[in-house]
Amino acid sequence: MSPLSDSINKTLSYFSLFNYPLTKEELFACLWQPPRISYEEFILSLREESEANDEAIPSSSFAVTNQKYGYYFLPGQEVPAENRRRRLLASEIKMKIARRAAKKIRAVPFLRAVFVCNSVGQGMAGSDSDIDFFIIAAPGRVWLVRFFTNLILRFWRLRTYGKNQRDKICLSFYVDENHLDLKPLCAVKEDIHFIYWLHQMIPVFDPENFYRKFLDSNRWTGEYLPNINRKSAGGYIFQVAESGFSRGWKRAWESMWGGAYGGLLEHQAKAILTQRLKPGVKDAAARGDNSVVISDSVIKLHENDKRREYWERWR
């Protein structure tokens, strides 16, 4: 198997876990550890492969893909094209809810940016999916930001609660702006799900372009995904702008809570919120496997973290 064929096989194997076929543009951008190759050379190789498959040439070194309706997938798999369209539509509907939620919390003191991640960010959401937020806070204030974002979204009935998950916001991942490099949080050495996840976020509130800073802080992923699109998403259609009121409100409270008194409030918020965590979440944090992280700079509450499972299935 050629290096390019091997890369295509690894890439499609991962996306097959989610029954998600790729267009040729997506396949090129998402190639896992590919050889150095231009997009034009890649398209030519795909064309040669298609001709070889059509002619049933057994010596073809690219016999790892099938193509239908413009989507590429592993041989022997049906193309769930209609299923993919339904997921994209569901994800777009949920992005509108995410935008509404971001408007509610944009005035929270010390909140810097809000990204949508997981199934909605990936365009793989089902109709019953929740909406996961990845939130960036000011240094030393992640717990205050979590306290107020949780309080506000509960008030507006936008927060997940118990079995009420559909179209609700899940607040399970916070980092401060000094800890945007997430490499220390990998579950395995070659954490393929986490690496793709990092590049599938969608900013919905980002007045200071932390999305660019986030990507720059995670350039280590280029070892695996050298073709991934790293352009700023500053003009994304669902982004919420900073309002004059939210800007002024935040400045006033951040000025009052920027010193020792703010540190005391941060300590109290952490004590209140950690006390309310489920025993299973605390047990997962104690395991130290990065599924749950509870610190002064990172809050990651993925009790059912499936990254290792995805890695094993992908292998």
C-alpha positions as CSV (number, residue, x, y, z in Angstrom):
1,M,0.0,0.0,0.0
2,S,1.4,3.4,-1.0
3,P,1.8,6.1,1.7
4,L,-1.1,8.1,0.2
5,S,-3.3,5.0,0.1
6,D,-2.4,4.2,3.7
7,S,-3.3,7.8,4.8
8,I,-6.6,7.6,3.0
9,N,-7.4,4.2,4.6
10,K,-6.6,5.6,8.1
11,T,-8.7,8.7,7.5
12,L,-11.8,6.9,6.1
13,S,-11.5,4.3,8.9
14,Y,-11.9,7.0,11.5
15,F,-14.8,8.7,9.9
16,S,-16.5,5.3,9.2
17,L,-16.9,5.0,13.0
18,F,-19.5,7.7,12.7
19,N,-20.9,6.6,9.3
20,Y,-19.7,9.9,7.9
21,P,-18.5,9.8,4.3
22,L,-16.3,12.7,3.0
23,T,-16.2,14.8,-0.1
24,K,-12.8,14.9,-1.9
25,E,-12.1,18.4,-0.5
26,E,-12.8,17.1,3.1
27,L,-10.8,14.0,2.5
28,F,-7.7,16.0,1.5
29,A,-8.1,18.4,4.4
30,C,-8.5,15.6,6.9
31,L,-5.8,13.2,5.6
32,W,-4.1,11.5,8.6
33,Q,-0.3,11.8,8.4
34,P,-0.2,12.0,4.6
35,P,2.9,12.2,2.4
36,R,3.7,15.7,1.2
37,I,1.3,16.1,-1.7
38,S,-0.5,19.0,-3.4
39,Y,-4.3,19.1,-3.8
40,E,-3.8,18.8,-7.6
41,E,-1.7,15.7,-7.2
42,F,-4.2,14.3,-4.7
43,I,-7.1,14.8,-7.2
44,L,-5.1,13.1,-9.9
45,S,-4.4,10.1,-7.7
46,L,-8.1,9.8,-6.9
47,R,-8.9,9.9,-10.6
48,E,-6.4,7.2,-11.4
49,E,-7.8,5.1,-8.5
50,S,-11.3,5.5,-9.8
51,E,-10.3,4.5,-13.3
52,A,-8.4,1.5,-11.9
53,N,-11.4,0.4,-9.9
54,D,-13.7,0.8,-12.9
55,E,-11.4,-1.4,-15.0
56,A,-11.0,-3.9,-12.1
57,I,-7.2,-3.6,-12.2
58,P,-6.1,-5.8,-9.4
59,S,-2.6,-4.1,-9.1
60,S,-4.1,-0.8,-8.1
61,S,-2.3,0.5,-5.0
62,F,-5.2,2.6,-4.0
63,A,-7.9,0.0,-3.5
64,V,-9.1,1.4,-0.2
65,T,-11.9,3.7,-1.2
66,N,-15.3,3.7,-2.8
67,Q,-17.0,6.7,-4.2
68,K,-20.7,7.5,-4.8
69,Y,-22.7,10.8,-5.0
70,G,-19.4,12.6,-4.6
71,Y,-18.6,11.0,-1.2
72,Y,-15.7,8.7,-0.4
73,F,-15.9,5.8,2.0
74,L,-14.4,2.4,2.7
75,P,-15.2,-0.5,0.3
76,G,-18.2,-2.5,1.4
77,Q,-19.9,0.4,3.2
78,E,-23.2,1.9,2.1
79,V,-23.1,5.7,1.6
80,P,-25.3,7.2,4.2
81,A,-25.6,10.4,2.1
82,E,-29.2,11.1,3.2
83,N,-28.2,10.5,6.8
84,R,-25.4,12.9,6.5
85,R,-27.7,15.6,5.1
86,R,-30.1,15.1,8.0
87,R,-27.2,15.5,10.5
88,L,-26.0,18.7,8.8
89,L,-29.6,20.1,9.0
90,A,-29.9,19.1,12.7
91,S,-26.5,20.7,13.5
92,E,-27.5,23.9,11.7
93,I,-30.7,24.1,13.8
94,K,-28.7,23.5,17.0
95,M,-26.2,26.2,16.0
96,K,-29.0,28.7,16.1
97,I,-29.8,27.7,19.6
98,A,-26.1,27.9,20.5
99,R,-26.1,31.5,19.1
100,R,-29.0,32.4,21.3
101,A,-27.3,30.9,24.4
102,A,-24.1,32.7,23.6
103,K,-26.0,36.0,23.6
104,K,-27.3,35.2,27.1
105,I,-23.8,34.6,28.6
106,R,-21.6,37.0,26.6
107,A,-21.7,39.6,29.5
108,V,-20.3,37.2,32.1
109,P,-17.2,38.7,33.6
110,F,-13.9,37.1,32.6
111,L,-15.5,35.1,29.8
112,R,-13.3,35.4,26.7
113,A,-14.7,33.1,24.0
114,V,-17.3,30.4,23.4
115,F,-16.9,27.6,20.9
116,V,-19.3,24.9,19.9
117,C,-17.7,21.4,19.9
118,N,-18.5,17.7,19.7
119,S,-21.3,16.4,17.5
120,V,-22.7,19.8,16.6
121,G,-19.3,21.3,15.8
122,Q,-18.5,18.2,13.7
123,G,-21.8,18.5,11.8
124,M,-22.8,15.0,13.1
125,A,-25.6,15.9,15.5
126,G,-28.7,13.8,15.7
127,S,-32.1,15.3,16.5
128,D,-31.8,14.3,20.2
129,S,-28.2,15.6,20.6
130,D,-27.3,18.3,23.1
131,I,-25.0,21.2,22.3
132,D,-21.5,21.2,23.8
133,F,-19.7,24.5,24.7
134,F,-15.9,24.9,25.0
135,I,-15.4,28.1,27.0
136,I,-12.2,30.2,27.4
137,A,-11.9,32.3,30.5
138,A,-9.4,34.8,31.9
139,P,-6.5,33.4,34.0
140,G,-7.6,32.3,37.5
141,R,-11.3,32.8,36.8
142,V,-12.5,29.6,35.2
143,W,-14.7,28.7,38.2
144,L,-16.4,32.1,38.4
145,V,-17.1,31.8,34.7
146,R,-18.6,28.4,35.1
147,F,-20.7,29.5,38.0
148,F,-22.3,32.4,36.2
149,T,-22.7,30.7,32.8
150,N,-24.3,27.7,34.5
151,L,-26.6,30.0,36.5
152,I,-27.7,32.1,33.5
153,L,-28.4,29.2,31.2
154,R,-30.4,27.4,33.9
155,F,-32.5,30.5,34.4
156,W,-33.3,30.6,30.6
157,R,-33.9,26.8,30.6
158,L,-31.1,26.3,28.1
159,R,-28.9,24.1,30.2
160,T,-28.8,20.3,30.2
161,Y,-30.4,18.8,33.3
162,G,-30.9,15.1,34.1
163,K,-32.3,13.3,31.0
164,N,-33.3,16.7,29.5
165,Q,-30.5,16.8,26.9
166,R,-32.1,17.6,23.5
167,D,-31.3,21.1,22.2
168,K,-29.8,22.0,25.6
169,I,-26.3,23.4,26.4
170,C,-23.7,21.2,28.0
171,L,-21.1,23.1,29.9
172,S,-18.4,20.5,30.4
173,F,-15.1,22.0,29.2
174,Y,-13.4,25.3,30.4
175,V,-9.8,26.4,30.0
176,D,-8.2,29.7,30.9
177,E,-6.4,31.7,28.2
178,N,-3.0,30.6,29.4
179,H,-3.8,26.9,28.9
180,L,-5.0,26.8,25.3
181,D,-2.5,24.0,24.5
182,L,-4.5,20.8,25.0
183,K,-1.8,18.3,24.2
184,P,-1.3,17.4,27.9
185,L,-5.0,16.3,27.9
186,C,-4.6,13.5,25.3
187,A,-6.0,10.2,26.4
188,V,-3.5,8.1,24.3
189,K,-0.3,9.0,22.4
190,E,-2.0,9.1,19.0
191,D,-5.3,10.5,20.2
192,I,-7.0,10.6,16.8
193,H,-10.5,11.6,18.1
194,F,-9.1,14.4,20.2
195,I,-7.0,15.8,17.4
196,Y,-9.8,15.9,14.9
197,W,-12.1,17.3,17.7
198,L,-9.7,20.2,18.2
199,H,-10.2,21.3,14.5
200,Q,-13.9,20.9,14.4
201,M,-14.9,23.7,16.8
202,I,-17.0,26.6,15.7
203,P,-16.7,30.0,17.5
204,V,-20.0,31.5,18.4
205,F,-18.6,34.3,20.6
206,D,-15.0,35.4,20.1
207,P,-14.6,39.2,20.0
208,E,-10.8,38.9,20.6
209,N,-10.2,36.1,18.1
210,F,-9.2,33.5,20.6
211,Y,-9.9,30.9,17.9
212,R,-6.7,31.9,16.1
213,K,-4.8,31.8,19.3
214,F,-6.3,28.4,20.1
215,L,-5.2,27.0,16.8
216,D,-1.7,28.5,17.1
217,S,-1.4,26.9,20.6
218,N,-2.2,23.5,19.1
219,R,0.2,23.5,16.1
220,W,1.5,20.2,17.4
221,T,-1.6,18.6,15.6
222,G,0.1,19.5,12.3
223,E,2.2,16.4,12.7
224,Y,-1.0,14.4,12.1
225,L,-3.2,16.8,10.0
226,P,-0.9,18.9,7.9
227,N,-3.6,19.8,5.4
228,I,-6.3,20.9,7.8
229,N,-7.7,24.3,7.2
230,R,-6.5,26.7,9.9
231,K,-8.1,29.9,8.6
232,S,-9.7,32.1,11.2
233,A,-13.4,31.7,11.6
234,G,-13.9,35.3,12.5
235,G,-16.6,35.8,9.9
236,Y,-18.6,32.7,10.7
237,I,-22.3,33.3,10.1
238,F,-23.4,32.1,13.6
239,Q,-21.0,34.3,15.6
240,V,-22.4,36.7,18.2
241,A,-20.8,40.1,18.5
242,E,-19.8,41.9,21.7
243,S,-22.5,44.5,22.5
244,G,-21.8,47.8,24.1
245,F,-23.7,46.8,27.2
246,S,-21.9,43.5,27.6
247,R,-18.5,45.2,27.1
248,G,-19.1,47.9,29.7
249,W,-20.7,45.4,32.2
250,K,-17.7,43.1,32.0
251,R,-15.2,45.8,32.3
252,A,-16.8,47.2,35.4
253,W,-17.0,43.8,37.2
254,E,-13.6,42.7,36.1
255,S,-12.1,45.9,37.5
256,M,-13.8,45.2,40.9
257,W,-13.0,41.5,40.9
258,G,-9.6,41.6,39.3
259,G,-7.6,41.4,42.6
260,A,-7.6,39.5,45.9
261,Y,-11.4,39.8,46.3
262,G,-11.9,38.2,42.9
263,G,-9.5,35.4,44.0
264,L,-11.6,34.8,47.1
265,L,-14.8,34.6,45.0
266,E,-13.1,32.2,42.6
267,H,-12.1,30.0,45.5
268,Q,-15.7,30.0,46.8
269,A,-17.2,29.3,43.4
270,K,-14.8,26.3,43.0
271,A,-15.8,25.0,46.5
272,I,-19.5,25.2,45.7
273,L,-19.3,23.7,42.2
274,T,-17.0,20.8,43.1
275,Q,-19.2,19.9,46.1
276,R,-22.1,19.5,43.7
277,L,-20.2,17.2,41.3
278,K,-21.5,13.6,41.1
279,P,-19.4,10.9,42.9
280,G,-18.7,9.3,39.5
281,V,-17.2,12.5,38.2
282,K,-14.9,12.8,41.2
283,D,-13.8,9.2,40.9
284,A,-13.0,9.8,37.2
285,A,-10.9,12.8,38.1
286,A,-9.0,10.7,40.7
287,R,-8.1,8.1,38.0
288,G,-5.9,10.7,36.2
289,D,-6.8,9.5,32.7
290,N,-7.8,13.0,31.5
291,S,-11.4,12.1,31.1
292,V,-12.2,14.4,33.9
293,V,-9.9,17.3,34.9
294,I,-10.5,19.5,37.9
295,S,-7.9,22.3,38.4
296,D,-7.6,26.0,38.7
297,S,-7.0,26.4,35.0
298,V,-8.9,23.5,33.3
299,I,-12.4,22.1,34.0
300,K,-13.1,19.0,31.8
301,L,-16.1,17.0,33.0
302,H,-16.4,14.2,30.4
303,E,-17.3,11.3,32.7
304,N,-18.1,9.1,29.6
305,D,-15.0,10.0,27.7
306,K,-14.8,7.6,24.7
307,R,-11.5,8.7,23.1
308,R,-9.7,5.5,24.1
309,E,-12.6,3.4,22.8
310,Y,-12.6,5.3,19.5
311,W,-8.8,4.9,19.2
312,E,-9.0,1.1,19.7
313,R,-11.9,0.7,17.2
314,W,-10.0,2.9,14.7
315,R,-6.9,0.7,15.1
